[in-house]
Structure formats: C-alpha cells, structure tokens
Amino acid sequence: MSAVLSAFVQYIITFILLVAAAAGGIFCGKKLRMKKNMESNTAGTENTSGK
C-alpha cells in the first residue's frame, strides 16, 4: 500500500511542478510580448520627416 501512496505522491509533485513551469512560461511570455509591443509602438512614433 505504501508503494501505491508513494507513487501517487510522486505524480502529484510532478503535476505541481509541470503546472508551475507552464504558468511561469505563460507569465514570462506575456511580459516579453508586452515589452516587444511597447518597443515596436515607440519605434513607429519617431519623427522621420527630416524636420
């Protein structure tokens, strides 16, 4: 019975780690996308008319 319990605990820990990794990837991806969008928006607003 303890082997079943230890396997279950191992799967729960693995699941929690994978969910944390996925959440971190989503969070970092949103931050990087927001930073890229901010850079592209500011790059397009520069004065290029030569004045």
PDB file of N, CA, C and O in Angstrom:
ATOM      1  N   MET A   1       0.815  -1.202   0.000  1.00  0.00           N
ATOM      2  CA  MET A   1       0.000   0.000   0.000  1.00  0.00           C
ATOM      3  C   MET A   1       0.858   1.265   0.000  1.00  0.00           C
ATOM      4  O   MET A   1       0.496   2.277  -0.600  1.00  0.00           O
ATOM      5  N   SER A   2       2.001   1.188   0.684  1.00  0.00           N
ATOM      6  CA  SER A   2       2.852   2.379   0.737  1.00  0.00           C
ATOM      7  C   SER A   2       3.471   2.673  -0.625  1.00  0.00           C
ATOM      8  O   SER A   2       3.759   3.828  -0.937  1.00  0.00           O
ATOM      9  N   ALA A   3       3.679   1.634  -1.442  1.00  0.00           N
ATOM     10  CA  ALA A   3       4.225   1.855  -2.786  1.00  0.00           C
ATOM     11  C   ALA A   3       3.220   2.618  -3.649  1.00  0.00           C
ATOM     12  O   ALA A   3       3.601   3.483  -4.438  1.00  0.00           O
ATOM     13  N   VAL A   4       1.959   2.299  -3.496  1.00  0.00           N
ATOM     14  CA  VAL A   4       0.907   2.998  -4.237  1.00  0.00           C
ATOM     15  C   VAL A   4       0.825   4.444  -3.780  1.00  0.00           C
ATOM     16  O   VAL A   4       0.685   5.353  -4.598  1.00  0.00           O
ATOM     17  N   LEU A   5       0.912   4.653  -2.475  1.00  0.00           N
ATOM     18  CA  LEU A   5       0.844   6.007  -1.927  1.00  0.00           C
ATOM     19  C   LEU A   5       2.050   6.839  -2.366  1.00  0.00           C
ATOM     20  O   LEU A   5       1.898   8.007  -2.723  1.00  0.00           O
ATOM     21  N   SER A   6       3.241   6.248  -2.341  1.00  0.00           N
ATOM     22  CA  SER A   6       4.428   6.992  -2.749  1.00  0.00           C
ATOM     23  C   SER A   6       4.393   7.312  -4.244  1.00  0.00           C
ATOM     24  O   SER A   6       4.849   8.381  -4.650  1.00  0.00           O
ATOM     25  N   ALA A   7       3.866   6.418  -5.059  1.00  0.00           N
ATOM     26  CA  ALA A   7       3.732   6.697  -6.487  1.00  0.00           C
ATOM     27  C   ALA A   7       2.726   7.825  -6.713  1.00  0.00           C
ATOM     28  O   ALA A   7       2.933   8.692  -7.563  1.00  0.00           O
ATOM     29  N   PHE A   8       1.647   7.806  -5.951  1.00  0.00           N
ATOM     30  CA  PHE A   8       0.640   8.864  -6.070  1.00  0.00           C
ATOM     31  C   PHE A   8       1.232  10.212  -5.676  1.00  0.00           C
ATOM     32  O   PHE A   8       0.992  11.212  -6.352  1.00  0.00           O
ATOM     33  N   VAL A   9       1.994  10.252  -4.601  1.00  0.00           N
ATOM     34  CA  VAL A   9       2.640  11.497  -4.164  1.00  0.00           C
ATOM     35  C   VAL A   9       3.632  11.968  -5.214  1.00  0.00           C
ATOM     36  O   VAL A   9       3.739  13.167  -5.472  1.00  0.00           O
ATOM     37  N   GLN A  10       4.353  11.045  -5.817  1.00  0.00           N
ATOM     38  CA  GLN A  10       5.314  11.408  -6.860  1.00  0.00           C
ATOM     39  C   GLN A  10       4.593  12.030  -8.059  1.00  0.00           C
ATOM     40  O   GLN A  10       5.072  13.020  -8.613  1.00  0.00           O
ATOM     41  N   TYR A  11       3.465  11.475  -8.465  1.00  0.00           N
ATOM     42  CA  TYR A  11       2.704  12.030  -9.576  1.00  0.00           C
ATOM     43  C   TYR A  11       2.129  13.398  -9.229  1.00  0.00           C
ATOM     44  O   TYR A  11       2.076  14.286 -10.081  1.00  0.00           O
ATOM     45  N   ILE A  12       1.699  13.570  -7.990  1.00  0.00           N
ATOM     46  CA  ILE A  12       1.176  14.880  -7.569  1.00  0.00           C
ATOM     47  C   ILE A  12       2.275  15.930  -7.606  1.00  0.00           C
ATOM     48  O   ILE A  12       2.056  17.041  -8.088  1.00  0.00           O
ATOM     49  N   ILE A  13       3.460  15.588  -7.099  1.00  0.00           N
ATOM     50  CA  ILE A  13       4.583  16.535  -7.117  1.00  0.00           C
ATOM     51  C   ILE A  13       4.976  16.858  -8.555  1.00  0.00           C
ATOM     52  O   ILE A  13       5.223  18.021  -8.873  1.00  0.00           O
ATOM     53  N   THR A  14       5.038  15.869  -9.419  1.00  0.00           N
ATOM     54  CA  THR A  14       5.357  16.096 -10.827  1.00  0.00           C
ATOM     55  C   THR A  14       4.309  16.999 -11.480  1.00  0.00           C
ATOM     56  O   THR A  14       4.651  17.907 -12.238  1.00  0.00           O
ATOM     57  N   PHE A  15       3.048  16.746 -11.187  1.00  0.00           N
ATOM     58  CA  PHE A  15       1.974  17.566 -11.738  1.00  0.00           C
ATOM     59  C   PHE A  15       2.099  19.018 -11.287  1.00  0.00           C
ATOM     60  O   PHE A  15       1.951  19.934 -12.096  1.00  0.00           O
ATOM     61  N   ILE A  16       2.370  19.230 -10.010  1.00  0.00           N
ATOM     62  CA  ILE A  16       2.510  20.595  -9.484  1.00  0.00           C
ATOM     63  C   ILE A  16       3.689  21.302 -10.142  1.00  0.00           C
ATOM     64  O   ILE A  16       3.588  22.477 -10.495  1.00  0.00           O
ATOM     65  N   LEU A  17       4.805  20.597 -10.309  1.00  0.00           N
ATOM     66  CA  LEU A  17       5.970  21.211 -10.949  1.00  0.00           C
ATOM     67  C   LEU A  17       5.697  21.564 -12.410  1.00  0.00           C
ATOM     68  O   LEU A  17       6.112  22.621 -12.884  1.00  0.00           O
ATOM     69  N   LEU A  18       5.002  20.680 -13.120  1.00  0.00           N
ATOM     70  CA  LEU A  18       4.693  20.972 -14.520  1.00  0.00           C
ATOM     71  C   LEU A  18       3.702  22.130 -14.655  1.00  0.00           C
ATOM     72  O   LEU A  18       3.822  22.944 -15.570  1.00  0.00           O
ATOM     73  N   VAL A  19       2.736  22.206 -13.759  1.00  0.00           N
ATOM     74  CA  VAL A  19       1.791  23.322 -13.784  1.00  0.00           C
ATOM     75  C   VAL A  19       2.517  24.627 -13.469  1.00  0.00           C
ATOM     76  O   VAL A  19       2.235  25.656 -14.083  1.00  0.00           O
ATOM     77  N   ALA A  20       3.449  24.591 -12.517  1.00  0.00           N
ATOM     78  CA  ALA A  20       4.219  25.792 -12.182  1.00  0.00           C
ATOM     79  C   ALA A  20       5.090  26.225 -13.369  1.00  0.00           C
ATOM     80  O   ALA A  20       5.209  27.420 -13.641  1.00  0.00           O
ATOM     81  N   ALA A  21       5.691  25.276 -14.069  1.00  0.00           N
ATOM     82  CA  ALA A  21       6.508  25.602 -15.232  1.00  0.00           C
ATOM     83  C   ALA A  21       5.649  26.201 -16.348  1.00  0.00           C
ATOM     84  O   ALA A  21       6.063  27.156 -17.006  1.00  0.00           O
ATOM     85  N   ALA A  22       4.466  25.648 -16.560  1.00  0.00           N
ATOM     86  CA  ALA A  22       3.570  26.187 -17.591  1.00  0.00           C
ATOM     87  C   ALA A  22       3.099  27.591 -17.224  1.00  0.00           C
ATOM     88  O   ALA A  22       3.052  28.474 -18.080  1.00  0.00           O
ATOM     89  N   ALA A  23       2.755  27.797 -15.970  1.00  0.00           N
ATOM     90  CA  ALA A  23       2.310  29.130 -15.535  1.00  0.00           C
ATOM     91  C   ALA A  23       3.446  30.142 -15.662  1.00  0.00           C
ATOM     92  O   ALA A  23       3.225  31.281 -16.074  1.00  0.00           O
ATOM     93  N   GLY A  24       4.643  29.733 -15.315  1.00  0.00           N
ATOM     94  CA  GLY A  24       5.799  30.621 -15.465  1.00  0.00           C
ATOM     95  C   GLY A  24       6.062  30.957 -16.925  1.00  0.00           C
ATOM     96  O   GLY A  24       6.400  32.095 -17.248  1.00  0.00           O
ATOM     97  N   GLY A  25       5.912  29.985 -17.802  1.00  0.00           N
ATOM     98  CA  GLY A  25       6.102  30.244 -19.225  1.00  0.00           C
ATOM     99  C   GLY A  25       5.063  31.195 -19.776  1.00  0.00           C
ATOM    100  O   GLY A  25       5.382  32.067 -20.585  1.00  0.00           O
ATOM    101  N   ILE A  26       3.823  31.035 -19.347  1.00  0.00           N
ATOM    102  CA  ILE A  26       2.767  31.942 -19.798  1.00  0.00           C
ATOM    103  C   ILE A  26       3.024  33.353 -19.282  1.00  0.00           C
ATOM    104  O   ILE A  26       2.890  34.326 -20.023  1.00  0.00           O
ATOM    105  N   PHE A  27       3.395  33.457 -18.005  1.00  0.00           N
ATOM    106  CA  PHE A  27       3.656  34.766 -17.400  1.00  0.00           C
ATOM    107  C   PHE A  27       4.827  35.464 -18.092  1.00  0.00           C
ATOM    108  O   PHE A  27       4.726  36.636 -18.452  1.00  0.00           O
ATOM    109  N   CYS A  28       5.934  34.746 -18.279  1.00  0.00           N
ATOM    110  CA  CYS A  28       7.105  35.338 -18.939  1.00  0.00           C
ATOM    111  C   CYS A  28       6.816  35.657 -20.400  1.00  0.00           C
ATOM    112  O   CYS A  28       7.290  36.667 -20.919  1.00  0.00           O
ATOM    113  N   GLY A  29       6.049  34.811 -21.061  1.00  0.00           N
ATOM    114  CA  GLY A  29       5.699  35.075 -22.457  1.00  0.00           C
ATOM    115  C   GLY A  29       4.865  36.325 -22.615  1.00  0.00           C
ATOM    116  O   GLY A  29       5.053  37.087 -23.564  1.00  0.00           O
ATOM    117  N   LYS A  30       3.935  36.544 -21.684  1.00  0.00           N
ATOM    118  CA  LYS A  30       3.125  37.762 -21.730  1.00  0.00           C
ATOM    119  C   LYS A  30       3.983  38.986 -21.489  1.00  0.00           C
ATOM    120  O   LYS A  30       3.804  40.010 -22.148  1.00  0.00           O
ATOM    121  N   LYS A  31       4.929  38.889 -20.537  1.00  0.00           N
ATOM    122  CA  LYS A  31       5.824  40.018 -20.257  1.00  0.00           C
ATOM    123  C   LYS A  31       6.691  40.340 -21.475  1.00  0.00           C
ATOM    124  O   LYS A  31       6.859  41.506 -21.830  1.00  0.00           O
ATOM    125  N   LEU A  32       7.243  39.298 -22.114  1.00  0.00           N
ATOM    126  CA  LEU A  32       8.089  39.521 -23.281  1.00  0.00           C
ATOM    127  C   LEU A  32       7.289  40.093 -24.443  1.00  0.00           C
ATOM    128  O   LEU A  32       7.780  40.965 -25.161  1.00  0.00           O
ATOM    129  N   ARG A  33       6.061  39.614 -24.637  1.00  0.00           N
ATOM    130  CA  ARG A  33       5.222  40.121 -25.714  1.00  0.00           C
ATOM    131  C   ARG A  33       4.865  41.581 -25.467  1.00  0.00           C
ATOM    132  O   ARG A  33       4.870  42.394 -26.392  1.00  0.00           O
ATOM    133  N   MET A  34       4.553  41.914 -24.203  1.00  0.00           N
ATOM    134  CA  MET A  34       4.212  43.294 -23.882  1.00  0.00           C
ATOM    135  C   MET A  34       5.420  44.209 -24.122  1.00  0.00           C
ATOM    136  O   MET A  34       5.275  45.318 -24.637  1.00  0.00           O
ATOM    137  N   LYS A  35       6.620  43.729 -23.740  1.00  0.00           N
ATOM    138  CA  LYS A  35       7.833  44.517 -23.958  1.00  0.00           C
ATOM    139  C   LYS A  35       8.095  44.703 -25.450  1.00  0.00           C
ATOM    140  O   LYS A  35       8.468  45.795 -25.879  1.00  0.00           O
ATOM    141  N   LYS A  36       7.904  43.652 -26.242  1.00  0.00           N
ATOM    142  CA  LYS A  36       8.123  43.740 -27.686  1.00  0.00           C
ATOM    143  C   LYS A  36       7.116  44.697 -28.325  1.00  0.00           C
ATOM    144  O   LYS A  36       7.474  45.478 -29.206  1.00  0.00           O
ATOM    145  N   ASN A  37       5.865  44.636 -27.884  1.00  0.00           N
ATOM    146  CA  ASN A  37       4.855  45.541 -28.422  1.00  0.00           C
ATOM    147  C   ASN A  37       5.146  46.986 -28.056  1.00  0.00           C
ATOM    148  O   ASN A  37       4.939  47.886 -28.870  1.00  0.00           O
ATOM    149  N   MET A  38       5.629  47.219 -26.826  1.00  0.00           N
ATOM    150  CA  MET A  38       5.975  48.585 -26.412  1.00  0.00           C
ATOM    151  C   MET A  38       7.116  49.129 -27.264  1.00  0.00           C
ATOM    152  O   MET A  38       7.092  50.289 -27.673  1.00  0.00           O
ATOM    153  N   GLU A  39       8.121  48.283 -27.530  1.00  0.00           N
ATOM    154  CA  GLU A  39       9.258  48.724 -28.348  1.00  0.00           C
ATOM    155  C   GLU A  39       8.827  49.019 -29.775  1.00  0.00           C
ATOM    156  O   GLU A  39       9.293  49.991 -30.369  1.00  0.00           O
ATOM    157  N   SER A  40       7.946  48.198 -30.337  1.00  0.00           N
ATOM    158  CA  SER A  40       7.524  48.426 -31.711  1.00  0.00           C
ATOM    159  C   SER A  40       6.613  49.652 -31.807  1.00  0.00           C
ATOM    160  O   SER A  40       6.620  50.346 -32.824  1.00  0.00           O
ATOM    161  N   ASN A  41       5.829  49.924 -30.759  1.00  0.00           N
ATOM    162  CA  ASN A  41       4.974  51.111 -30.773  1.00  0.00           C
ATOM    163  C   ASN A  41       5.792  52.383 -30.657  1.00  0.00           C
ATOM    164  O   ASN A  41       5.482  53.369 -31.325  1.00  0.00           O
ATOM    165  N   THR A  42       6.822  52.391 -29.833  1.00  0.00           N
ATOM    166  CA  THR A  42       7.642  53.595 -29.688  1.00  0.00           C
ATOM    167  C   THR A  42       8.531  53.794 -30.901  1.00  0.00           C
ATOM    168  O   THR A  42       8.862  54.933 -31.231  1.00  0.00           O
ATOM    169  N   ALA A  43       8.931  52.715 -31.582  1.00  0.00           N
ATOM    170  CA  ALA A  43       9.775  52.840 -32.766  1.00  0.00           C
ATOM    171  C   ALA A  43       8.990  53.468 -33.911  1.00  0.00           C
ATOM    172  O   ALA A  43       9.585  54.147 -34.748  1.00  0.00           O
ATOM    173  N   GLY A  44       7.701  53.271 -33.979  1.00  0.00           N
ATOM    174  CA  GLY A  44       6.903  53.813 -35.070  1.00  0.00           C
ATOM    175  C   GLY A  44       6.481  55.249 -34.865  1.00  0.00           C
ATOM    176  O   GLY A  44       5.957  55.871 -35.789  1.00  0.00           O
ATOM    177  N   THR A  45       6.696  55.795 -33.677  1.00  0.00           N
ATOM    178  CA  THR A  45       6.240  57.167 -33.414  1.00  0.00           C
ATOM    179  C   THR A  45       7.365  58.187 -33.539  1.00  0.00           C
ATOM    180  O   THR A  45       7.151  59.371 -33.276  1.00  0.00           O
ATOM    181  N   GLU A  46       8.554  57.753 -33.934  1.00  0.00           N
ATOM    182  CA  GLU A  46       9.664  58.700 -34.099  1.00  0.00           C
ATOM    183  C   GLU A  46       9.404  59.591 -35.317  1.00  0.00           C
ATOM    184  O   GLU A  46       8.741  59.178 -36.269  1.00  0.00           O
ATOM    185  N   ASN A  47       9.931  60.806 -35.273  1.00  0.00           N
ATOM    186  CA  ASN A  47       9.770  61.752 -36.355  1.00  0.00           C
ATOM    187  C   ASN A  47      10.736  61.397 -37.480  1.00  0.00           C
ATOM    188  O   ASN A  47      11.951  61.517 -37.326  1.00  0.00           O
ATOM    189  N   THR A  48      10.195  60.963 -38.598  1.00  0.00           N
ATOM    190  CA  THR A  48      11.047  60.582 -39.740  1.00  0.00           C
ATOM    191  C   THR A  48      10.867  61.539 -40.908  1.00  0.00           C
ATOM    192  O   THR A  48      11.253  61.219 -42.032  1.00  0.00           O
ATOM    193  N   SER A  49      10.285  62.712 -40.658  1.00  0.00           N
ATOM    194  CA  SER A  49      10.040  63.653 -41.758  1.00  0.00           C
ATOM    195  C   SER A  49      11.263  64.487 -42.085  1.00  0.00           C
ATOM    196  O   SER A  49      11.271  65.193 -43.093  1.00  0.00           O
ATOM    197  N   GLY A  50      12.313  64.423 -41.244  1.00  0.00           N
ATOM    198  CA  GLY A  50      13.528  65.169 -41.515  1.00  0.00           C
ATOM    199  C   GLY A  50      13.520  66.569 -40.961  1.00  0.00           C
ATOM    200  O   GLY A  50      14.475  67.313 -41.188  1.00  0.00           O
ATOM    201  N   LYS A  51      12.493  66.963 -40.249  1.00  0.00           N
ATOM    202  CA  LYS A  51      12.427  68.322 -39.684  1.00  0.00           C
ATOM    203  C   LYS A  51      13.072  68.376 -38.341  1.00  0.00           C
ATOM    204  O   LYS A  51      13.110  69.437 -37.717  1.00  0.00           O
TER     205      LYS A  51
END
